[in-house]
Amino acid sequence: MTSMWKKTGIPVKIGLTFAALGIILVIVGILRGNVPMNPASMAVALLIGGGMWFLVSWAVATAAMDVEADMAASTEDVDEQ
């Protein structure tokens, strides 16, 4: 597991971390009674909660890394001139 964790990119690590946080928040919601005690409803809530947190945080982290790479490239171009 640690070998696989080291090989994944930073945006994926951020996405998985926030997905875990989203799943924990959904579990709290289930325990508080905000989700019907139907296994299908709980599964959908966990999938939507974890999936959306993963997707949004991964997209933001990827965009941030792209901006940083572009800024570094533009800085190198200015230094060369």
C-alpha positions in Angstrom: 0.0 0.0 0.0 2.7 2.5 0.9 4.4 1.8 -2.5 1.2 2.6 -4.3 0.7 5.7 -2.2 4.1 7.0 -3.1 3.5 6.5 -6.8 0.2 8.5 -6.9 0.3 12.1 -7.8 -0.3 14.9 -5.3 -3.8 15.8 -6.7 -5.0 12.2 -6.3 -3.6 12.1 -2.7 -5.5 15.3 -2.0 -8.6 13.9 -3.6 -8.5 10.6 -1.6 -7.9 12.5 1.6 -10.9 14.7 1.1 -13.0 11.7 -0.1 -12.2 10.0 3.2 -13.3 13.2 5.1 -16.5 13.3 3.0 -17.2 9.7 3.8 -16.7 10.3 7.5 -19.1 13.3 7.3 -21.7 11.1 5.6 -21.3 8.4 8.3 -22.0 11.1 10.9 -25.1 12.1 9.0 -26.2 8.5 8.8 -25.7 8.0 12.5 -27.7 11.3 13.2 -30.6 9.9 11.2 -30.4 12.2 8.2 -30.2 9.3 5.7 -32.9 6.6 5.7 -31.8 3.3 7.2 -32.0 1.6 3.9 -28.7 -0.1 2.7 -29.2 1.3 -0.8 -29.7 4.8 0.5 -26.7 4.6 2.7 -24.6 3.3 -0.2 -25.7 6.1 -2.5 -25.1 8.7 0.2 -21.5 7.3 0.8 -20.8 7.2 -3.0 -22.1 10.7 -3.6 -20.5 12.2 -0.5 -17.0 10.6 -1.0 -17.2 10.9 -4.8 -18.0 14.6 -4.9 -15.4 15.5 -2.3 -12.8 13.5 -4.3 -13.8 15.0 -7.6 -13.9 18.7 -6.5 -10.7 18.5 -4.4 -8.8 16.6 -7.2 -9.9 19.2 -9.8 -8.9 22.2 -7.6 -5.5 20.5 -6.8 -4.9 19.7 -10.4 -5.7 23.3 -11.5 -3.4 24.7 -8.8 -0.6 22.5 -9.9 -1.1 23.5 -13.6 -1.0 27.2 -12.6 2.2 26.6 -10.6 3.8 24.8 -13.6 2.8 27.6 -15.9 4.1 30.3 -13.6 7.4 28.4 -13.3 7.6 28.1 -17.1 6.9 31.8 -17.6 9.5 32.7 -15.0 12.1 30.6 -16.8 11.3 32.3 -20.1 11.7 35.7 -18.5 15.0 34.7 -17.0 16.3 33.4 -20.3 15.6 36.7 -22.0 
